[in-house]
Amino acid sequence: MDLRRIFSRSFGVPSSARDHLLERFIRDEQGSYVLISALLMPVLVGTAGLGTEVGWWYYKHKNMQSVADSGAVSAATAASAGGDPRSEAKAVAANYGYTDGANDVTVTVNQPPKTGSQASNAQAIEVIVSQPQRRLLSALFGSDRVPITARSVALPNSGTGCVLALNRSASPAVNVSGGNQLNLIKCNLYSNSSASPSLNVAGSASVAANQVGVVGDVSGASSITATNGVKTHITPVADPYADVSPPTRPSCSNAKITVNANGKTNSLDPGCYMGSITVNAGAVLNLNPGIYYLDGASLSVAGNATITGSGVTLVFTGSGSDWGTASIGSNATVDLTGPTSGPTKGIVMYGDRNMPAGTNFNLTGGATQNFGGAIYLPKANLSFSGGNGTSTSCTKIIADTLTFSGTSNLQVNCTALGTATIGSQTAQLIE
């Protein structure tokens, strides 16, 4: 249709003026932006809405990542203390509002992880938190929910210590030599000595542990197998029993006690003994529950002798140059477990902090020697060989200096006994 004719007929405008006005109308751009904006407005609003939706997905992922991180660290910390990592991780997630099985939330805990660099590490704990998100404007592009998943992996840190040498300068403070083997099953060895070496592994000896940490340096590192590495120049590890002392001892008996093989089990009651206690080969002595003070007296258990007791703490004390010590011979059968409550909770052997540094203790019964709980001898030069490393065993050793002879197997399933933690329990994120 001819616009010029319409314009002329409608308004009675002469043709020359009509053509001029029509050209001006066609060339006029005023208001075009309004028209363009009106046309683009749905696109702009949709883009802004979709951007907001994507931003929400990023926010949810960041939030879920925090949950996965916290769950993994808490699970690994619980595992180092003998707890249930799966229950711990799910409880932490629930506290953040991500309850497993509710609102399409899934909290998965894997030990070891199913994927990643730690897939073969039995101590690593993987926590995966997922929750699919409903679509809003993005439903234009698909109907499936958008999967949002966060994953973290953590390792127990140093809270699983089972051997600690307290001496700050001895060289070495921990010695494993000859053909001796020290197996620390899922637990750590620490030496507070700043010497070089702080830990010595010599000859054909070997050490296997979860982790080894020393303030100084290590000699024989090639003979050490540590799942989570050998660390040198660490910060000294705190004495876990520095603030623990047994009750004041009762009045003492001066009588010497000798137990001979007589075909029966002999028993002894808790109390204070100033005379030595000797268990000869073939003899059996059972200690009734309680605290035994050996004031300047020695405990001697010969090879092939037997000493047992549950809920027992042996306290070695004395004065001047007269201090209680212990000696256990090879192949002696030892089955002593500390109390689960009271002032010496979790401690099976306790050494007076006032005894001279380097006081000798020899606990070398071998595979038939099992202590349940902490052997705390902060001033002792301890020679140790023993433990069968069963999955239910709990042995922690804290001494001034340590020498491991023969084969020693230690494990720290100590939840029931309530022993103090050696090292920090905080886990570390690694993925």
BELLIN-V777982 format. One line per field, one symbol per residue. phi: phi as a letter, one per 20 degrees, with the letter a starting at -180 (. if undefined). burial: # if it has 24 or more other C-alpha atoms within 12 Angstrom, else .. A space follows every 10 residues. Layout:
phi = ???
burial = ???
This chain:
phi = .effffffff dmegfffgff ffffffffdf nffffffffe ggffffffff ffffffffff ffffffffff ffffffffff eneeffffff fffffendeg ndlmecddcc cfgfcnfdfd efefcdccdc bfdfedffff drdffefdcc cbcccgeefd fccbeegecf ceeccccmdf cdddelbddc cefefceecc ccmefbccbf bcccfecddn ffeddcgdnd ddlefgefff dgddcffgff fddefedcdd fcmceeccef qdcddfdcde gneccdefgq ddedemdddc dfgmecccrc mdceddcqal ddcfccbcef mfecbdcffe bnfdgmdecc dgfefffnge ccdcfnfedc ddpeedcfde eedcbrndmf fdebbcccbf cccdcmdccc bcedgfemff eenfefecfc b
burial = ...#...... .......... .......... .......... .......... ......#..# #.######## ########## ##..###### ####..#### ....###### ###....#.. ########## #.#....... .....#.### ########## ########## #######..# ########## ########## ##..###### ########## #.######.# ###..##### #...##..#. ......###. .....#.#.# ########## ########## ########## ########## ########.. ..######## ########## ..######## ###.###### ########## ########## ########## ..######## ########## ########## ########## #
